[in-house]
Amino acid sequence: EQAMVQAHQAVQAMGGAGFMNDSVVSRLFRDAKLMEIGAGTSEIRRMLVGREMMGAME
């Protein structure tokens, strides 16, 4: 989640140049989004962490 927040801020700081295909910021934004999608939604990750924590307590 933090990778997306930081990448989004970088794109905002760069303005239109942040969306150009050859920019480093654009690549970082795409990579952060892919990590976010590949890891599952935030809600699912939180649910999995909660299950693991509850299992450790038993």
Gaussian input, Z-matrix of N, CA and C with variables (Angstrom, degrees):
# hf/3-21g

backbone

0 1
 N
 C     1     B1
 C     2     B2     1     A1
 N     3     B3     2     A2     1     D1
 C     4     B4     3     A3     2     D2
 C     5     B5     4     A4     3     D3
 N     6     B6     5     A5     4     D4
 C     7     B7     6     A6     5     D5
 C     8     B8     7     A7     6     D6
 N     9     B9     8     A8     7     D7
 C    10    B10     9     A9     8     D8
 C    11    B11    10    A10     9     D9
 N    12    B12    11    A11    10    D10
 C    13    B13    12    A12    11    D11
 C    14    B14    13    A13    12    D12
 N    15    B15    14    A14    13    D13
 C    16    B16    15    A15    14    D14
 C    17    B17    16    A16    15    D15
 N    18    B18    17    A17    16    D16
 C    19    B19    18    A18    17    D17
 C    20    B20    19    A19    18    D18
 N    21    B21    20    A20    19    D19
 C    22    B22    21    A21    20    D20
 C    23    B23    22    A22    21    D21
 N    24    B24    23    A23    22    D22
 C    25    B25    24    A24    23    D23
 C    26    B26    25    A25    24    D24
 N    27    B27    26    A26    25    D25
 C    28    B28    27    A27    26    D26
 C    29    B29    28    A28    27    D27
 N    30    B30    29    A29    28    D28
 C    31    B31    30    A30    29    D29
 C    32    B32    31    A31    30    D30
 N    33    B33    32    A32    31    D31
 C    34    B34    33    A33    32    D32
 C    35    B35    34    A34    33    D33
 N    36    B36    35    A35    34    D34
 C    37    B37    36    A36    35    D35
 C    38    B38    37    A37    36    D36
 N    39    B39    38    A38    37    D37
 C    40    B40    39    A39    38    D38
 C    41    B41    40    A40    39    D39
 N    42    B42    41    A41    40    D40
 C    43    B43    42    A42    41    D41
 C    44    B44    43    A43    42    D42
 N    45    B45    44    A44    43    D43
 C    46    B46    45    A45    44    D44
 C    47    B47    46    A46    45    D45
 N    48    B48    47    A47    46    D46
 C    49    B49    48    A48    47    D47
 C    50    B50    49    A49    48    D48
 N    51    B51    50    A50    49    D49
 C    52    B52    51    A51    50    D50
 C    53    B53    52    A52    51    D51
 N    54    B54    53    A53    52    D52
 C    55    B55    54    A54    53    D53
 C    56    B56    55    A55    54    D54
 N    57    B57    56    A56    55    D55
 C    58    B58    57    A57    56    D56
 C    59    B59    58    A58    57    D57
 N    60    B60    59    A59    58    D58
 C    61    B61    60    A60    59    D59
 C    62    B62    61    A61    60    D60
 N    63    B63    62    A62    61    D61
 C    64    B64    63    A63    62    D62
 C    65    B65    64    A64    63    D63
 N    66    B66    65    A65    64    D64
 C    67    B67    66    A66    65    D65
 C    68    B68    67    A67    66    D66
 N    69    B69    68    A68    67    D67
 C    70    B70    69    A69    68    D68
 C    71    B71    70    A70    69    D69
 N    72    B72    71    A71    70    D70
 C    73    B73    72    A72    71    D71
 C    74    B74    73    A73    72    D72
 N    75    B75    74    A74    73    D73
 C    76    B76    75    A75    74    D74
 C    77    B77    76    A76    75    D75
 N    78    B78    77    A77    76    D76
 C    79    B79    78    A78    77    D77
 C    80    B80    79    A79    78    D78
 N    81    B81    80    A80    79    D79
 C    82    B82    81    A81    80    D80
 C    83    B83    82    A82    81    D81
 N    84    B84    83    A83    82    D82
 C    85    B85    84    A84    83    D83
 C    86    B86    85    A85    84    D84
 N    87    B87    86    A86    85    D85
 C    88    B88    87    A87    86    D86
 C    89    B89    88    A88    87    D87
 N    90    B90    89    A89    88    D88
 C    91    B91    90    A90    89    D89
 C    92    B92    91    A91    90    D90
 N    93    B93    92    A92    91    D91
 C    94    B94    93    A93    92    D92
 C    95    B95    94    A94    93    D93
 N    96    B96    95    A95    94    D94
 C    97    B97    96    A96    95    D95
 C    98    B98    97    A97    96    D96
 N    99    B99    98    A98    97    D97
 C   100   B100    99    A99    98    D98
 C   101   B101   100   A100    99    D99
 N   102   B102   101   A101   100   D100
 C   103   B103   102   A102   101   D101
 C   104   B104   103   A103   102   D102
 N   105   B105   104   A104   103   D103
 C   106   B106   105   A105   104   D104
 C   107   B107   106   A106   105   D105
 N   108   B108   107   A107   106   D106
 C   109   B109   108   A108   107   D107
 C   110   B110   109   A109   108   D108
 N   111   B111   110   A110   109   D109
 C   112   B112   111   A111   110   D110
 C   113   B113   112   A112   111   D111
 N   114   B114   113   A113   112   D112
 C   115   B115   114   A114   113   D113
 C   116   B116   115   A115   114   D114
 N   117   B117   116   A116   115   D115
 C   118   B118   117   A117   116   D116
 C   119   B119   118   A118   117   D117
 N   120   B120   119   A119   118   D118
 C   121   B121   120   A120   119   D119
 C   122   B122   121   A121   120   D120
 N   123   B123   122   A122   121   D121
 C   124   B124   123   A123   122   D122
 C   125   B125   124   A124   123   D123
 N   126   B126   125   A125   124   D124
 C   127   B127   126   A126   125   D125
 C   128   B128   127   A127   126   D126
 N   129   B129   128   A128   127   D127
 C   130   B130   129   A129   128   D128
 C   131   B131   130   A130   129   D129
 N   132   B132   131   A131   130   D130
 C   133   B133   132   A132   131   D131
 C   134   B134   133   A133   132   D132
 N   135   B135   134   A134   133   D133
 C   136   B136   135   A135   134   D134
 C   137   B137   136   A136   135   D135
 N   138   B138   137   A137   136   D136
 C   139   B139   138   A138   137   D137
 C   140   B140   139   A139   138   D138
 N   141   B141   140   A140   139   D139
 C   142   B142   141   A141   140   D140
 C   143   B143   142   A142   141   D141
 N   144   B144   143   A143   142   D142
 C   145   B145   144   A144   143   D143
 C   146   B146   145   A145   144   D144
 N   147   B147   146   A146   145   D145
 C   148   B148   147   A147   146   D146
 C   149   B149   148   A148   147   D147
 N   150   B150   149   A149   148   D148
 C   151   B151   150   A150   149   D149
 C   152   B152   151   A151   150   D150
 N   153   B153   152   A152   151   D151
 C   154   B154   153   A153   152   D152
 C   155   B155   154   A154   153   D153
 N   156   B156   155   A155   154   D154
 C   157   B157   156   A156   155   D155
 C   158   B158   157   A157   156   D156
 N   159   B159   158   A158   157   D157
 C   160   B160   159   A159   158   D158
 C   161   B161   160   A160   159   D159
 N   162   B162   161   A161   160   D160
 C   163   B163   162   A162   161   D161
 C   164   B164   163   A163   162   D162
 N   165   B165   164   A164   163   D163
 C   166   B166   165   A165   164   D164
 C   167   B167   166   A166   165   D165
 N   168   B168   167   A167   166   D166
 C   169   B169   168   A168   167   D167
 C   170   B170   169   A169   168   D168
 N   171   B171   170   A170   169   D169
 C   172   B172   171   A171   170   D170
 C   173   B173   172   A172   171   D171

   B1=1.4496
   B2=1.5190
   B3=1.3423
   B4=1.4595
   B5=1.5245
   B6=1.3167
   B7=1.4668
   B8=1.5210
   B9=1.3304
   B10=1.4659
   B11=1.5216
   B12=1.3190
   B13=1.4691
   B14=1.5226
   B15=1.3282
   B16=1.4624
   B17=1.5277
   B18=1.3246
   B19=1.4659
   B20=1.5229
   B21=1.3191
   B22=1.4695
   B23=1.5240
   B24=1.3249
   B25=1.4619
   B26=1.5263
   B27=1.3221
   B28=1.4665
   B29=1.5209
   B30=1.3376
   B31=1.4686
   B32=1.5230
   B33=1.3238
   B34=1.4597
   B35=1.5263
   B36=1.3292
   B37=1.4586
   B38=1.5262
   B39=1.3272
   B40=1.4608
   B41=1.5254
   B42=1.3159
   B43=1.4562
   B44=1.5154
   B45=1.3222
   B46=1.4610
   B47=1.5165
   B48=1.3313
   B49=1.4633
   B50=1.5268
   B51=1.3189
   B52=1.4527
   B53=1.5125
   B54=1.3403
   B55=1.4587
   B56=1.5228
   B57=1.3170
   B58=1.4589
   B59=1.5209
   B60=1.3252
   B61=1.4652
   B62=1.5186
   B63=1.3169
   B64=1.4612
   B65=1.5251
   B66=1.3417
   B67=1.4611
   B68=1.5244
   B69=1.3202
   B70=1.4626
   B71=1.5239
   B72=1.3282
   B73=1.4635
   B74=1.5224
   B75=1.3156
   B76=1.4640
   B77=1.5215
   B78=1.3202
   B79=1.4653
   B80=1.5232
   B81=1.3283
   B82=1.4667
   B83=1.5259
   B84=1.3356
   B85=1.4642
   B86=1.5291
   B87=1.3309
   B88=1.4747
   B89=1.5211
   B90=1.3373
   B91=1.4637
   B92=1.5242
   B93=1.3284
   B94=1.4677
   B95=1.5221
   B96=1.3280
   B97=1.4664
   B98=1.5225
   B99=1.3177
   B100=1.4648
   B101=1.5251
   B102=1.3303
   B103=1.4653
   B104=1.5207
   B105=1.3230
   B106=1.4612
   B107=1.5267
   B108=1.3096
   B109=1.4647
   B110=1.5241
   B111=1.3148
   B112=1.4615
   B113=1.5120
   B114=1.3168
   B115=1.4656
   B116=1.5171
   B117=1.3120
   B118=1.4599
   B119=1.5178
   B120=1.3145
   B121=1.4597
   B122=1.5215
   B123=1.3097
   B124=1.4600
   B125=1.5183
   B126=1.3303
   B127=1.4595
   B128=1.5294
   B129=1.3207
   B130=1.4660
   B131=1.5214
   B132=1.3183
   B133=1.4642
   B134=1.5211
   B135=1.3258
   B136=1.4673
   B137=1.5211
   B138=1.3306
   B139=1.4547
   B140=1.5319
   B141=1.3297
   B142=1.4608
   B143=1.5262
   B144=1.3168
   B145=1.4658
   B146=1.5234
   B147=1.3255
   B148=1.4644
   B149=1.5169
   B150=1.3163
   B151=1.4708
   B152=1.5255
   B153=1.3314
   B154=1.4624
   B155=1.5233
   B156=1.3165
   B157=1.4603
   B158=1.5267
   B159=1.3160
   B160=1.4645
   B161=1.5275
   B162=1.3152
   B163=1.4606
   B164=1.5183
   B165=1.3201
   B166=1.4607
   B167=1.5224
   B168=1.3237
   B169=1.4630
   B170=1.5257
   B171=1.3269
   B172=1.4668
   B173=1.4955
   A1=110.37
   A2=115.56
   A3=118.80
   A4=111.94
   A5=117.06
   A6=119.62
   A7=109.98
   A8=117.25
   A9=120.54
   A10=111.05
   A11=117.07
   A12=120.52
   A13=109.91
   A14=116.05
   A15=120.08
   A16=111.77
   A17=117.07
   A18=120.37
   A19=110.33
   A20=116.90
   A21=120.69
   A22=110.29
   A23=117.27
   A24=120.47
   A25=111.11
   A26=116.97
   A27=120.46
   A28=110.86
   A29=116.68
   A30=120.47
   A31=109.40
   A32=117.25
   A33=120.75
   A34=110.93
   A35=116.82
   A36=120.88
   A37=111.56
   A38=116.61
   A39=121.14
   A40=112.43
   A41=117.28
   A42=120.21
   A43=110.72
   A44=117.00
   A45=121.94
   A46=113.06
   A47=117.04
   A48=120.53
   A49=111.30
   A50=117.71
   A51=121.15
   A52=113.47
   A53=116.60
   A54=120.71
   A55=113.29
   A56=117.34
   A57=119.50
   A58=109.30
   A59=116.74
   A60=121.68
   A61=114.13
   A62=117.81
   A63=119.20
   A64=113.00
   A65=118.12
   A66=119.19
   A67=110.92
   A68=115.14
   A69=121.45
   A70=109.75
   A71=116.56
   A72=121.09
   A73=110.52
   A74=117.01
   A75=120.81
   A76=110.97
   A77=116.85
   A78=120.80
   A79=110.64
   A80=116.92
   A81=120.43
   A82=111.13
   A83=116.23
   A84=120.23
   A85=110.27
   A86=116.66
   A87=120.12
   A88=111.33
   A89=116.85
   A90=120.58
   A91=111.32
   A92=116.57
   A93=120.08
   A94=110.57
   A95=116.49
   A96=119.90
   A97=110.23
   A98=117.53
   A99=120.57
   A100=111.40
   A101=117.14
   A102=119.77
   A103=110.42
   A104=115.69
   A105=120.70
   A106=110.75
   A107=116.94
   A108=121.48
   A109=110.33
   A110=117.30
   A111=121.48
   A112=113.63
   A113=116.85
   A114=120.50
   A115=111.83
   A116=118.14
   A117=121.26
   A118=110.04
   A119=115.33
   A120=118.68
   A121=110.23
   A122=115.38
   A123=120.73
   A124=111.18
   A125=115.85
   A126=119.83
   A127=110.95
   A128=116.49
   A129=120.21
   A130=110.09
   A131=117.42
   A132=119.87
   A133=111.03
   A134=116.96
   A135=119.94
   A136=110.65
   A137=116.52
   A138=120.65
   A139=110.30
   A140=117.15
   A141=120.94
   A142=111.89
   A143=116.26
   A144=119.79
   A145=109.58
   A146=116.90
   A147=120.86
   A148=112.06
   A149=116.70
   A150=120.38
   A151=111.07
   A152=115.66
   A153=119.76
   A154=110.79
   A155=116.54
   A156=119.94
   A157=110.93
   A158=117.18
   A159=120.49
   A160=110.41
   A161=117.37
   A162=121.41
   A163=111.75
   A164=116.74
   A165=120.91
   A166=111.37
   A167=117.03
   A168=121.00
   A169=111.90
   A170=117.57
   A171=120.48
   A172=112.55
   D1=-41.81
   D2=-179.15
   D3=-66.15
   D4=-33.62
   D5=177.44
   D6=-60.88
   D7=-41.41
   D8=178.96
   D9=-67.70
   D10=-41.13
   D11=179.38
   D12=-60.43
   D13=-48.32
   D14=-178.13
   D15=-67.47
   D16=-40.87
   D17=178.72
   D18=-64.43
   D19=-39.85
   D20=178.81
   D21=-63.59
   D22=-41.95
   D23=177.98
   D24=-63.77
   D25=-38.32
   D26=178.34
   D27=-64.89
   D28=-41.74
   D29=177.90
   D30=-62.57
   D31=-43.00
   D32=179.32
   D33=-61.96
   D34=-41.15
   D35=-179.51
   D36=-66.30
   D37=-34.65
   D38=-178.40
   D39=-81.79
   D40=-15.80
   D41=-177.75
   D42=67.70
   D43=-141.42
   D44=-178.13
   D45=-61.62
   D46=-30.03
   D47=-179.88
   D48=-65.92
   D49=-22.47
   D50=179.15
   D51=-68.77
   D52=-18.36
   D53=-179.24
   D54=-99.05
   D55=-3.68
   D56=-179.44
   D57=-68.11
   D58=139.13
   D59=-174.39
   D60=-59.57
   D61=-30.26
   D62=-176.30
   D63=-92.70
   D64=5.67
   D65=-178.44
   D66=-85.39
   D67=146.82
   D68=178.00
   D69=-63.27
   D70=-39.86
   D71=-179.00
   D72=-62.20
   D73=-41.48
   D74=178.20
   D75=-61.77
   D76=-41.77
   D77=178.80
   D78=-65.01
   D79=-42.70
   D80=178.66
   D81=-62.28
   D82=-39.83
   D83=179.05
   D84=-63.96
   D85=-45.82
   D86=178.64
   D87=-62.12
   D88=-43.46
   D89=179.89
   D90=-63.39
   D91=-41.89
   D92=179.46
   D93=-64.20
   D94=-39.74
   D95=179.51
   D96=-66.61
   D97=-40.53
   D98=178.24
   D99=-63.57
   D100=-39.51
   D101=176.91
   D102=-63.58
   D103=-40.84
   D104=-179.92
   D105=-63.11
   D106=-44.37
   D107=-179.32
   D108=-70.63
   D109=-45.01
   D110=-177.00
   D111=-64.89
   D112=-30.80
   D113=-178.31
   D114=-84.10
   D115=-6.67
   D116=-177.05
   D117=95.18
   D118=168.58
   D119=-178.54
   D120=-69.37
   D121=159.31
   D122=179.46
   D123=-58.55
   D124=-38.70
   D125=-178.52
   D126=-64.32
   D127=-42.25
   D128=179.55
   D129=-65.61
   D130=-42.61
   D131=179.19
   D132=-62.72
   D133=-41.10
   D134=178.25
   D135=-63.57
   D136=-40.43
   D137=179.11
   D138=-62.64
   D139=-43.79
   D140=179.68
   D141=-64.31
   D142=-41.11
   D143=177.99
   D144=-63.78
   D145=-42.56
   D146=178.33
   D147=-60.78
   D148=-42.63
   D149=178.13
   D150=-61.65
   D151=-43.75
   D152=179.58
   D153=-62.73
   D154=-41.54
   D155=-179.82
   D156=-66.38
   D157=-40.96
   D158=179.07
   D159=-66.66
   D160=-38.60
   D161=177.87
   D162=-64.70
   D163=-35.56
   D164=179.92
   D165=-70.65
   D166=-25.71
   D167=-178.59
   D168=-80.12
   D169=-20.80
   D170=-176.59
   D171=-81.30

